[in-house]
């Protein structure tokens, strides 16, 4: 099985994990916000499931080296598994060094974060050096991967501030790597449009998306 297909299957399992824990939350109750809740098990499963599938899909179009897909898959499993484990233990998953075991979990999450950063840098560099894509798709993957890297930067700020207030900007910036290439792919199906028109449409969408990220960051900076 290719790394891309494996990534899709793992992504489906991670997404399913998020849905299952949404049911657990509905049955068990408890707070949605706060360091000890089912929220992280839900959001990490759903978000990493979607993000891993996106990474594999975009990576396939960029002809990304299989090793990077494997690395991102492993990192996604590590992050979701450890976060979910801590949710079941009813202890904070991040910034928790209360016990030796919690310290091991924290180190594992840190290692997963480093793996994600390295994988995303590889994806972004490949996007900016790829020459085989149509101009509209090339623009989409370049802006999408760049905003993905920006999302990680906001995540870094949240870690530096031990939770910080950059959640909205982080969340908004995360999914351009899916939305913009998906738009370029859909536009490629419209044979009545010229490639120049497709590129203009992607450029307009990219500008709007970047403006949305700036607005989200501005809001986070003020609250």
Phi, psi and omega in degrees: 000136181288155177303327180293314178296320178299318179298319178299318181293316177296319179300319179297320179293319179295318179297318178298321177301317178298318179294318179300317182286340171293321176294318178302317178298318181297325181278315186278330181077207183094175182289149175273321178269170178102164184288339180240094180200174177278354186303314184293323177297323179289305187291323178293319179297311181294313185293313181290328175299312180293318183292320178296316177299321178296314180302315181294319182293312179293319179301322179296321180288332178273354185060042179295145179300136183304328181301325180290323177295318178298318181296315181293324177298313180298318180296320180296316178297317181297313183295314182292317183298312182291321178295317180293320178303314181293328176296319178290330178281353180061043176227158178299142180271332183242149179059033183242112177232035184293325180230170178299319180297316178299323177296320178296318178297316179299318178295322178295317178296323177296316178298318177298320178297319178297318178299321179294314180301313180298318181295319181290322175300317179297318179296317182293316178299318179296320179298321183277351178250351181291139180237356187271353184271156172296151183307320181294317179289323179299316178296317182298314182288329178291313179292319181298314180290326178296317179289330174298316177296322177297320178301319177295325178296319176296322176299321177297322177296321178297320179293316181298327180264010180053057177118323171037182186243029185255022185298317182296312180298319178299313181293318180295318184286343187295325197251010173296331180294341173263312188296315184289312175297326177296321177297314180298321178295316180295320180294330179294341178279344179273087186295342180285345180267142174282161179296327179296320179291321177298316180297320178297320180294317178296320179297318178296315179296321180296317179297317178296320181293317178297323177296324179294321178296315179300318180296318179295318179295320178297320178296313180299324181291335184269332185269000000 
